[in-house]
């Protein structure tokens, strides 16, 4: 599988604060990776470092084999689609028009979609179960529907790497699992998805790999049952916790 991102002993300092410390991470095509950890663990900083949006104080970052800070915006967009926390759409445009913005790096826009671009937009709308809403305005739909529309825009970018910062925040359980299905399908097609979340059980259910962080450091990295041990959960969250399999589904229990 191709290496889509790598960090090697990467550290990031924001102001006087250490956001990442000596983090090494490699993500290959075919993987769904969940970033877990408490607030301030460094999950967002890790994604931004991979994209070259924050400078490294030491170490190295590669996006598709190249230093992301040396790549042009279009090249970066063709390699990675980034969905930040709580993305905004300030214009009263339709859901379909928002999704079509994902084709911008390919030279298209909502008012100039070639047939191939339209097919990609249609597929992203279908994958995110937005077909009944495609003509609705973004300021007329619910928060969960907006989140799915932004995910569809990221999918329409057709970048091999998806970097999604809390894409399931505010979604109901069915919608959150639906996002997991979308990420799994993207990985099955040879891409990779890295997403952050505070939902330990969801991460264990939809990701093949967990990267558990605290205070800017990776404290565990592996398959859910290997990474989310009681000792690791205590180290990350300061509470006793464990994974239990209930009716074939992994559940996280804290006390």
C-alpha positions as CSV (number, residue, x, y, z in Angstrom):
1,X,0.0,0.0,0.0
2,X,1.2,3.6,-0.7
3,X,2.2,5.8,2.2
4,X,-0.2,8.7,2.2
5,X,1.1,10.6,5.2
6,X,4.0,10.3,7.6
7,X,5.3,12.2,10.6
8,X,8.8,11.4,12.0
9,X,9.6,12.7,15.5
10,X,7.4,15.7,14.8
11,X,7.0,18.5,17.3
12,X,4.9,21.6,17.1
13,X,5.0,24.7,19.3
14,X,2.2,27.2,19.2
15,X,3.1,30.3,21.1
16,X,4.6,29.1,24.3
17,X,2.6,25.9,24.3
18,X,3.9,22.5,23.0
19,X,1.1,21.1,20.8
20,X,2.9,18.0,19.6
21,X,6.0,16.3,21.0
22,X,8.1,13.8,19.1
23,X,5.2,12.2,17.3
24,X,5.8,9.6,14.6
25,X,2.9,8.3,12.5
26,X,2.5,6.6,9.1
27,X,-0.8,6.0,7.4
28,X,-1.0,3.8,4.3
29,X,-3.8,3.4,1.8
30,X,-6.6,1.1,2.9
31,X,-6.6,2.3,6.5
32,X,-9.2,4.0,8.7
33,X,-7.4,5.6,11.6
34,X,-9.1,7.2,14.6
35,X,-7.4,9.9,16.7
36,X,-8.6,9.7,20.3
37,X,-7.7,11.7,23.4
38,X,-9.0,14.4,25.7
39,X,-9.3,18.0,24.8
40,X,-5.9,19.5,24.1
41,X,-4.3,16.1,23.3
42,X,-3.0,17.4,19.9
43,X,-5.3,15.7,17.5
44,X,-6.1,18.9,15.5
45,X,-2.4,20.0,15.6
46,X,-1.4,16.6,14.2
47,X,-3.7,17.0,11.2
48,X,-2.7,20.6,10.6
49,X,1.0,19.6,10.7
50,X,0.4,16.9,8.1
51,X,-1.1,19.5,5.8
52,X,1.7,22.0,6.4
53,X,-0.7,24.5,8.0
54,X,1.5,24.8,11.1
55,X,5.3,24.7,11.1
56,X,7.2,21.9,12.8
57,X,9.7,23.0,15.5
58,X,11.5,19.7,14.8
59,X,11.1,16.4,12.9
60,X,9.5,15.9,9.5
61,X,6.1,15.7,7.8
62,X,5.4,14.2,4.4
63,X,2.1,14.3,2.5
64,X,2.2,11.7,-0.3
65,X,6.0,11.6,0.0
66,X,6.6,15.4,-0.1
67,X,7.0,18.2,2.4
68,X,3.5,19.7,2.5
69,X,4.9,23.2,3.1
70,X,6.6,23.0,-0.3
71,X,3.4,22.0,-2.1
72,X,1.0,24.4,-3.8
73,X,-2.5,24.6,-2.6
74,X,-3.9,22.8,-5.5
75,X,-1.5,19.9,-5.2
76,X,-2.2,19.6,-1.5
77,X,-5.9,19.5,-2.3
78,X,-5.4,16.7,-4.8
79,X,-3.6,14.7,-2.1
80,X,-5.7,15.4,1.0
81,X,-9.2,16.6,1.7
82,X,-9.4,18.3,5.1
83,X,-12.6,18.8,7.0
84,X,-12.1,21.1,10.1
85,X,-14.2,21.1,13.2
86,X,-17.6,22.8,12.7
87,X,-17.1,23.9,9.1
88,X,-19.2,26.8,8.1
89,X,-21.1,27.6,4.9
90,X,-22.0,31.3,5.1
91,X,-23.7,31.5,1.7
92,X,-27.3,30.4,1.2
93,X,-26.2,27.9,-1.5
94,X,-27.8,24.5,-2.2
95,X,-26.4,21.3,-0.8
96,X,-25.5,20.2,-4.3
97,X,-23.6,23.5,-4.9
98,X,-21.6,23.0,-1.6
99,X,-20.7,19.5,-2.6
100,X,-19.6,20.7,-6.0
101,X,-17.0,23.0,-4.4
102,X,-15.0,19.8,-3.8
103,X,-14.3,19.8,-7.5
104,X,-12.5,23.2,-7.4
105,X,-9.0,21.6,-7.3
106,X,-9.9,19.8,-10.4
107,X,-10.7,23.0,-12.3
108,X,-14.5,22.8,-11.8
109,X,-17.0,24.8,-9.8
110,X,-20.8,24.6,-9.2
111,X,-21.5,26.6,-12.4
112,X,-19.0,24.7,-14.6
113,X,-19.3,21.0,-14.0
114,X,-18.3,18.7,-16.8
115,X,-20.2,15.4,-16.9
116,X,-17.4,13.6,-15.1
117,X,-17.4,16.2,-12.3
118,X,-21.2,15.9,-12.0
119,X,-20.9,12.1,-11.7
120,X,-18.5,12.5,-8.8
121,X,-20.8,15.0,-7.1
122,X,-23.7,12.7,-7.6
123,X,-21.8,9.8,-6.1
124,X,-20.7,11.9,-3.0
125,X,-24.3,13.0,-2.4
126,X,-25.5,9.4,-2.7
127,X,-22.8,8.1,-0.3
128,X,-23.8,10.6,2.3
129,X,-27.6,9.9,1.9
130,X,-28.2,13.5,0.8
131,X,-30.2,12.9,-2.4
132,X,-33.5,14.2,-1.0
133,X,-31.8,17.3,0.2
134,X,-29.6,18.2,-2.8
135,X,-31.7,21.2,-3.8
136,X,-32.2,22.5,-0.3
137,X,-30.3,25.5,0.9
138,X,-27.6,25.0,3.5
139,X,-29.2,27.5,5.8
140,X,-32.5,25.5,5.7
141,X,-31.2,22.1,6.9
142,X,-30.3,20.7,10.3
143,X,-26.9,20.6,11.9
144,X,-26.5,16.9,11.2
145,X,-27.5,17.3,7.6
146,X,-25.0,20.2,7.2
147,X,-22.2,17.9,8.6
148,X,-23.1,15.2,6.0
149,X,-23.0,17.8,3.3
150,X,-19.5,19.0,4.2
151,X,-18.4,15.3,4.3
152,X,-19.8,14.9,0.8
153,X,-17.8,18.0,-0.3
154,X,-14.7,16.3,1.0
155,X,-15.5,13.1,-0.8
156,X,-16.1,15.0,-4.0
157,X,-12.5,16.2,-3.8
158,X,-11.5,12.6,-4.7
159,X,-8.2,13.0,-2.7
160,X,-6.7,9.7,-1.6
161,X,-6.4,11.0,2.0
162,X,-9.3,12.2,4.1
163,X,-8.4,14.2,7.3
164,X,-11.6,14.8,9.3
165,X,-11.6,16.7,12.6
166,X,-14.6,15.5,14.7
167,X,-16.8,14.7,11.7
168,X,-19.4,12.9,13.9
169,X,-19.8,15.6,16.5
170,X,-23.5,16.4,17.0
171,X,-24.6,13.4,14.9
172,X,-27.1,10.8,16.2
173,X,-25.8,7.2,16.5
174,X,-27.2,6.1,13.1
175,X,-25.7,9.1,11.3
176,X,-22.3,8.6,13.1
177,X,-22.2,5.0,12.0
178,X,-23.1,6.1,8.5
179,X,-20.0,8.3,8.5
180,X,-18.0,5.3,9.5
181,X,-19.5,3.3,6.6
182,X,-18.4,6.1,4.2
183,X,-14.9,6.1,5.6
184,X,-14.7,2.4,5.3
185,X,-15.7,2.5,1.7
186,X,-13.1,5.1,1.0
187,X,-10.4,2.9,2.5
188,X,-11.7,-0.2,0.7
189,X,-11.1,1.8,-2.6
190,X,-7.4,2.3,-1.7
191,X,-7.6,5.6,0.1
192,X,-7.2,6.3,3.8
193,X,-9.2,8.2,6.4
194,X,-7.9,9.8,9.6
195,X,-10.6,11.2,11.8
196,X,-10.6,12.6,15.3
197,X,-13.4,11.9,17.8
198,X,-14.3,11.9,21.5
199,X,-16.5,8.8,21.0
200,X,-14.3,5.9,22.1
201,X,-16.9,3.2,21.3
202,X,-17.5,4.6,17.8
203,X,-13.7,4.7,17.1
204,X,-13.3,1.1,18.3
205,X,-16.2,0.1,16.0
206,X,-15.4,1.8,12.8
207,X,-11.6,2.2,12.8
208,X,-9.1,-0.6,12.2
209,X,-6.5,1.4,14.0
210,X,-6.5,3.8,17.0
211,X,-4.0,6.5,17.8
212,X,-4.5,7.5,21.4
213,X,-3.0,10.8,22.5
214,X,-2.5,13.0,25.5
215,X,-0.7,16.3,26.0
216,X,0.7,16.2,22.4
217,X,2.2,12.7,22.6
218,X,1.0,9.4,21.2
219,X,0.6,6.9,24.1
220,X,-0.9,4.0,22.1
221,X,-1.1,3.0,18.5
222,X,-2.7,-0.2,17.2
223,X,-5.9,-2.2,16.7
224,X,-8.7,-1.1,19.0
225,X,-8.3,-3.9,21.5
226,X,-4.5,-3.5,21.5
227,X,-4.5,0.3,21.9
228,X,-7.4,0.8,24.2
229,X,-6.3,-1.2,27.2
230,X,-7.3,-0.2,30.7
231,X,-3.8,1.1,31.4
232,X,-3.8,3.2,28.2
233,X,-7.3,4.6,28.8
234,X,-6.3,5.6,32.4
235,X,-3.2,7.3,31.1
236,X,-5.2,9.2,28.4
237,X,-8.3,10.2,30.4
238,X,-7.4,9.9,34.0
239,X,-10.3,7.5,34.6
240,X,-10.7,3.8,34.8
241,X,-12.0,2.4,31.5
242,X,-12.2,-0.7,29.4
243,X,-13.6,-2.1,26.2
244,X,-16.1,-4.8,26.4
245,X,-17.7,-6.8,23.6
246,X,-21.5,-6.7,23.9
247,X,-23.5,-8.6,21.4
248,X,-20.5,-8.6,19.1
249,X,-20.0,-4.8,19.3
250,X,-17.2,-3.1,21.3
251,X,-18.4,-0.7,24.0
252,X,-16.4,1.6,26.1
253,X,-17.1,1.7,29.8
254,X,-15.7,4.3,32.2
255,X,-16.1,4.9,35.9
